[in-house]
């Protein structure tokens, strides 16, 4: 597994384009990333995480505009994306009828628009990525598998699982160690806070109410 610096993101993007899996830091923890449109690459993420295939991956977009191309965005979804993207907010969104849904991320899909190093990589990739936390999804009974917070922990994960991660972008220690906030945004219905994480519930409410929108449920 290669260790890259944040200045070497073009090399990471080339690995993704070649169907490889790359580990990338976020403020929360390191994420395993692959091209969303490459079934073999996304299958690798499911395999190394021992993740059930009925538990979809996260779809990463480079802009709110891309979400509008793919998904049927409610008024609330547009407000949230406009106010809190890029960042640590994930929106559960229904695909547009004419969009080609990505099976690895499910339907409706959980979509994010990251900032920082991961956001720069998605932009360089020039297409949506699929991602999941660098950890085992279903550790054995009595065992714990905390998400990787450092590049060294990614390397340990690689050695233990023989995952075949092509490279890790070493962004130092990920300080938050918490999940993203998730808001369910069905078409034509009010948004509903599904899980509070690094984005505070009051920030979600402010994004929906200060422009005059309805309160989050």
ABEGO torsion letter per residue (X at the ends): XBBBBAAAAAAAAAAAAAGBBBBBBBAABBBBBBBAABAAAAAAAAAAAGBBAABBBBBBBABAAAAAAABBBBAAAAAAAAAAOBEABBBBBBBBAABBBBAAAEOBBBBBBBBEAAAAAAAAAGBBBBBBBBBBABBBBGBBBBBBABAAAAAAAAAAAGAGBABBBBAEBBAAGBBBBBBBBBBGBBBBBABBBABBAAAAAAAAAAAGBBBBX
